[in-house]
Amino acid sequence: MIIELNYTSDTPIYLQLRNEIVKGIASGQFKYGEALPTVRTLAKELQVNNMTVNKAYSLLKQEGYICIDRRHGAKVQPTIDNSYEYQEKLANELELLASEAIVKGMDKEDFIDTCKKLLQSINYDPSIAK
């Protein structure tokens, strides 16, 4: 499993871990229904506190990316919500990013090209989506 954390970043480690797992799901590194490492195993591997991993897993569960079962641990949710509410949330976040890009001097075409390049870099495999 490849999870990259920046220990000197202003972004909290638990949030970086959450983001890396979401990227891993999108790229197919973590398959739908697949078990994630235990909190202890992942904490040891990343050399972070168990509570950091637990906080990331709790956030992922709250957001619907994983399910947690006491006996079987954390697993990637077999189906992930793509509801109207999620699409609205995504649109709001993209609007903010687009606004920030405009304020920083990026034009519309460059923003769209950047988004396309990022989507291509994920190596998305449609067969993993439900």
PASEBA-1860 file (N, C-alpha, C; in nm, 3 decimals):
! residues 130
1> MIIELNYT> 0.085/-0.118/0.000/0.000/0.000/0.000/0.089/0.124/0.000 ~ 0.059/0.216/-0.089/0.139/0.337/-0.099/0.056/0.455/-0.048 ~ 0.095/0.503/0.069/0.032/0.622/0.127/0.143/0.719/0.157 ~ 0.134/0.836/0.099/0.236/0.937/0.120/0.183/1.046/0.212 ~ 0.255/1.068/0.321/0.219/1.172/0.416/0.333/1.273/0.423 ~ 0.296/1.399/0.437/0.395/1.505/0.454/0.387/1.551/0.599 ~ 0.485/1.508/0.677/0.484/1.535/0.820/0.514/1.681/0.854 ~ 0.557/1.759/0.756/0.584/1.901/0.780/0.473/1.992/0.726
9> SDTPIYLQ> 0.370/1.931/0.669/0.259/2.007/0.611/0.172/2.069/0.721 ~ 0.103/2.177/0.685/0.005/2.237/0.775/-0.123/2.155/0.782 ~ -0.145/2.066/0.684/-0.262/1.980/0.683/-0.244/1.869/0.785 ~ -0.341/1.852/0.875/-0.328/1.747/0.978/-0.305/1.609/0.915 ~ -0.228/1.526/0.982/-0.194/1.392/0.932/-0.319/1.309/0.908 ~ -0.418/1.315/0.999/-0.538/1.234/0.980/-0.612/1.272/0.853 ~ -0.609/1.402/0.817/-0.674/1.448/0.696/-0.595/1.407/0.572 ~ -0.463/1.413/0.582/-0.380/1.364/0.471/-0.406/1.215/0.447
17> LRNEIVKG> -0.416/1.139/0.556/-0.442/0.996/0.545/-0.579/0.971/0.482 ~ -0.678/1.044/0.525/-0.812/1.034/0.467/-0.807/1.060/0.317 ~ -0.736/1.167/0.278/-0.727/1.205/0.137/-0.655/1.098/0.055 ~ -0.549/1.040/0.110/-0.474/0.936/0.041/-0.559/0.811/0.020 ~ -0.641/0.778/0.117/-0.729/0.660/0.103/-0.836/0.687/-0.002 ~ -0.893/0.806/-0.004/-0.993/0.840/-0.106/-0.929/0.832/-0.245 ~ -0.806/0.885/-0.259/-0.736/0.875/-0.388/-0.710/0.729/-0.424 ~ -0.677/0.648/-0.323/-0.653/0.506/-0.347/-0.778/0.433/-0.394
25> IASGQFKY> -0.892/0.470/-0.341/-1.019/0.411/-0.386/-1.045/0.453/-0.531 ~ -1.025/0.580/-0.561/-1.050/0.631/-0.695/-0.960/0.564/-0.799 ~ -0.836/0.538/-0.762/-0.740/0.481/-0.857/-0.747/0.330/-0.866 ~ -0.821/0.266/-0.775/-0.830/0.121/-0.775/-0.729/0.053/-0.685 ~ -0.646/0.131/-0.618/-0.551/0.073/-0.523/-0.628/-0.001/-0.413 ~ -0.740/0.057/-0.371/-0.829/-0.007/-0.274/-0.957/-0.040/-0.349 ~ -0.990/-0.165/-0.357/-1.109/-0.211/-0.430/-1.232/-0.203/-0.340 ~ -1.347/-0.189/-0.404/-1.473/-0.188/-0.330/-1.490/-0.321/-0.258
33> GEALPTVR> -1.521/-0.314/-0.129/-1.539/-0.433/-0.047/-1.410/-0.485/0.014 ~ -1.296/-0.429/-0.024/-1.166/-0.475/0.025/-1.141/-0.425/0.167 ~ -1.079/-0.511/0.248/-1.044/-0.472/0.384/-0.924/-0.377/0.383 ~ -0.932/-0.277/0.468/-0.818/-0.186/0.488/-0.734/-0.242/0.602 ~ -0.609/-0.198/0.613/-0.526/-0.244/0.725/-0.590/-0.204/0.858 ~ -0.560/-0.282/0.961/-0.611/-0.247/1.093/-0.549/-0.114/1.136 ~ -0.612/-0.051/1.233/-0.562/0.076/1.285/-0.418/0.060/1.333 ~ -0.393/-0.044/1.409/-0.258/-0.064/1.463/-0.156/-0.088/1.354
41> TLAKELQV> -0.191/-0.171/1.257/-0.098/-0.203/1.148/-0.063/-0.078/1.068 ~ -0.164/-0.001/1.032/-0.140/0.118/0.952/-0.064/0.223/1.032 ~ -0.098/0.238/1.158/-0.028/0.335/1.243/0.121/0.299/1.253 ~ 0.148/0.172/1.270/0.287/0.127/1.280/0.361/0.149/1.148 ~ 0.295/0.115/1.038/0.356/0.131/0.906/0.388/0.277/0.875 ~ 0.297/0.367/0.913/0.315/0.509/0.884/0.388/0.584/0.996 ~ 0.413/0.514/1.106/0.479/0.572/1.222/0.401/0.692/1.277 ~ 0.271/0.668/1.296/0.183/0.768/1.355/0.108/0.705/1.471
49> NNMTVNKA> 0.042/0.786/1.548/-0.036/0.741/1.662/-0.161/0.666/1.613 ~ -0.202/0.564/1.689/-0.324/0.489/1.656/-0.445/0.582/1.644 ~ -0.451/0.683/1.730/-0.565/0.775/1.728/-0.572/0.854/1.596 ~ -0.458/0.879/1.535/-0.455/0.949/1.406/-0.524/0.866/1.299 ~ -0.489/0.737/1.293/-0.552/0.647/1.196/-0.699/0.630/1.230 ~ -0.731/0.615/1.357/-0.870/0.599/1.400/-0.954/0.721/1.359 ~ -0.897/0.839/1.372/-0.968/0.962/1.335/-0.992/0.967/1.184 ~ -0.892/0.925/1.106/-0.908/0.922/0.960/-1.015/0.820/0.921
57> YSLLKQEG> -1.011/0.701/0.981/-1.111/0.598/0.951/-1.251/0.645/0.991 ~ -1.263/0.712/1.105/-1.394/0.762/1.149/-1.449/0.864/1.049 ~ -1.363/0.950/1.000/-1.406/1.050/0.902/-1.448/0.982/0.771 ~ -1.370/0.884/0.727/-1.405/0.810/0.605/-1.538/0.737/0.621 ~ -1.563/0.684/0.740/-1.691/0.617/0.766/-1.805/0.718/0.762 ~ -1.786/0.832/0.828/-1.888/0.937/0.832/-1.922/0.985/0.690 ~ -1.823/0.990/0.604/-1.843/1.038/0.468/-1.891/0.929/0.373 ~ -1.899/0.805/0.422/-1.955/0.696/0.343/-1.856/0.622/0.255
65> YICIDRRH> -1.727/0.644/0.274/-1.627/0.575/0.193/-1.596/0.435/0.244 ~ -1.606/0.415/0.375/-1.576/0.285/0.433/-1.685/0.247/0.531 ~ -1.691/0.118/0.564/-1.776/0.071/0.672/-1.685/0.003/0.773 ~ -1.722/0.010/0.899/-1.639/-0.047/1.004/-1.722/-0.146/1.083 ~ -1.668/-0.265/1.097/-1.731/-0.374/1.171/-1.629/-0.420/1.276 ~ -1.673/-0.434/1.398/-1.580/-0.472/1.506/-1.509/-0.604/1.478 ~ -1.577/-0.696/1.415/-1.516/-0.827/1.390/-1.431/-0.830/1.264 ~ -1.469/-0.753/1.162/-1.400/-0.761/1.034/-1.317/-0.638/1.001
73> GAKVQPTI> -1.322/-0.539/1.086/-1.242/-0.418/1.064/-1.303/-0.325/0.961 ~ -1.218/-0.242/0.904/-1.262/-0.141/0.808/-1.253/-0.196/0.666 ~ -1.358/-0.172/0.589/-1.363/-0.214/0.448/-1.411/-0.098/0.364 ~ -1.363/-0.095/0.239/-1.413/0.005/0.145/-1.560/-0.027/0.119 ~ -1.642/0.073/0.129/-1.787/0.057/0.112/-1.814/-0.004/-0.026 ~ -1.898/-0.107/-0.035/-1.927/-0.170/-0.164/-1.987/-0.073/-0.267 ~ -2.071/0.019/-0.221/-2.125/0.122/-0.308/-2.112/0.255/-0.236 ~ -2.066/0.353/-0.310/-2.043/0.484/-0.250/-2.146/0.582/-0.306
81> DNSYEYQE> -2.203/0.659/-0.216/-2.311/0.752/-0.246/-2.272/0.854/-0.352 ~ -2.355/0.868/-0.453/-2.339/0.971/-0.554/-2.471/1.047/-0.565 ~ -2.525/1.083/-0.451/-2.656/1.146/-0.443/-2.651/1.292/-0.489 ~ -2.769/1.348/-0.498/-2.781/1.490/-0.532/-2.707/1.575/-0.430 ~ -2.718/1.539/-0.303/-2.650/1.616/-0.197/-2.499/1.615/-0.217 ~ -2.445/1.498/-0.254/-2.301/1.491/-0.278/-2.262/1.575/-0.399 ~ -2.340/1.566/-0.504/-2.309/1.643/-0.625/-2.316/1.794/-0.597 ~ -2.410/1.835/-0.513/-2.420/1.975/-0.474/-2.299/2.018/-0.392
89> KLANELEL> -2.255/1.934/-0.300/-2.136/1.961/-0.219/-2.013/1.974/-0.309 ~ -2.001/1.882/-0.405/-1.889/1.886/-0.498/-1.891/2.014/-0.581 ~ -2.008/2.053/-0.629/-2.021/2.176/-0.707/-1.978/2.298/-0.624 ~ -2.017/2.301/-0.497/-1.979/2.413/-0.410/-1.827/2.418/-0.390 ~ -1.766/2.301/-0.371/-1.621/2.296/-0.352/-1.547/2.336/-0.479 ~ -1.598/2.290/-0.594/-1.536/2.328/-0.722/-1.553/2.478/-0.750 ~ -1.667/2.533/-0.710/-1.689/2.676/-0.728/-1.586/2.756/-0.649 ~ -1.559/2.713/-0.527/-1.459/2.780/-0.445/-1.320/2.768/-0.508
97> LASEAIVK> -1.285/2.648/-0.553/-1.155/2.628/-0.618/-1.142/2.714/-0.744 ~ -1.248/2.719/-0.824/-1.247/2.802/-0.945/-1.232/2.950/-0.909 ~ -1.301/2.993/-0.805/-1.290/3.132/-0.760/-1.148/3.165/-0.714 ~ -1.088/3.071/-0.638/-0.950/3.092/-0.593/-0.855/3.100/-0.712 ~ -0.877/3.014/-0.812/-0.792/3.014/-0.931/-0.803/3.147/-1.005 ~ -0.925/3.201/-1.015/-0.946/3.330/-1.083/-0.874/3.441/-1.008 ~ -0.888/3.441/-0.875/-0.823/3.544/-0.793/-0.670/3.537/-0.810 ~ -0.618/3.416/-0.829/-0.473/3.397/-0.845/-0.428/3.421/-0.990
105> GMDKEDFI> -0.522/3.454/-1.080/-0.486/3.489/-1.216/-0.496/3.377/-1.318 ~ -0.552/3.264/-1.282/-0.566/3.152/-1.376/-0.690/3.174/-1.461 ~ -0.677/3.153/-1.592/-0.795/3.169/-1.677/-0.874/3.038/-1.684 ~ -0.995/3.049/-1.743/-1.088/2.937/-1.746/-1.029/2.814/-1.813 ~ -0.965/2.832/-1.926/-0.909/2.720/-2.001/-0.799/2.647/-1.921 ~ -0.714/2.725/-1.853/-0.608/2.664/-1.772/-0.668/2.584/-1.656 ~ -0.773/2.638/-1.595/-0.839/2.567/-1.485/-0.898/2.435/-1.535 ~ -0.968/2.440/-1.647/-1.027/2.319/-1.704/-0.919/2.219/-1.743
113> DTCKKLLQ> -0.810/2.267/-1.805/-0.699/2.178/-1.841/-0.638/2.112/-1.718 ~ -0.623/2.189/-1.610/-0.568/2.135/-1.486/-0.659/2.025/-1.431 ~ -0.789/2.050/-1.433/-0.885/1.949/-1.386/-0.877/1.823/-1.472 ~ -0.870/1.838/-1.603/-0.860/1.722/-1.692/-0.733/1.642/-1.666 ~ -0.621/1.712/-1.648/-0.493/1.644/-1.622/-0.499/1.566/-1.491 ~ -0.560/1.627/-1.390/-0.573/1.558/-1.261/-0.659/1.433/-1.274 ~ -0.770/1.443/-1.345/-0.857/1.327/-1.364/-0.783/1.216/-1.439 ~ -0.704/1.254/-1.540/-0.628/1.154/-1.615/-0.519/1.090/-1.530
121> SINYDPSI> -0.461/1.166/-1.438/-0.352/1.114/-1.355/-0.399/1.012/-1.251 ~ -0.528/1.009/-1.224/-0.583/0.917/-1.125/-0.579/0.773/-1.177 ~ -0.572/0.755/-1.308/-0.575/0.621/-1.367/-0.705/0.551/-1.332 ~ -0.813/0.623/-1.342/-0.945/0.572/-1.309/-0.980/0.452/-1.396 ~ -1.026/0.347/-1.334/-1.071/0.227/-1.403/-1.221/0.214/-1.381 ~ -1.302/0.238/-1.486/-1.447/0.235/-1.469/-1.500/0.101/-1.419 ~ -1.425/-0.006/-1.437/-1.473/-0.137/-1.393/-1.476/-0.149/-1.241 ~ -1.405/-0.059/-1.169/-1.407/-0.067/-1.023/-1.527/0.006/-0.965
129> AK> -1.591/0.092/-1.043/-1.705/0.169/-0.992/-1.830/0.084/-0.993 ~ -1.916/0.113/-0.901/-2.046/0.043/-0.893/-2.151/0.134/-0.950
END
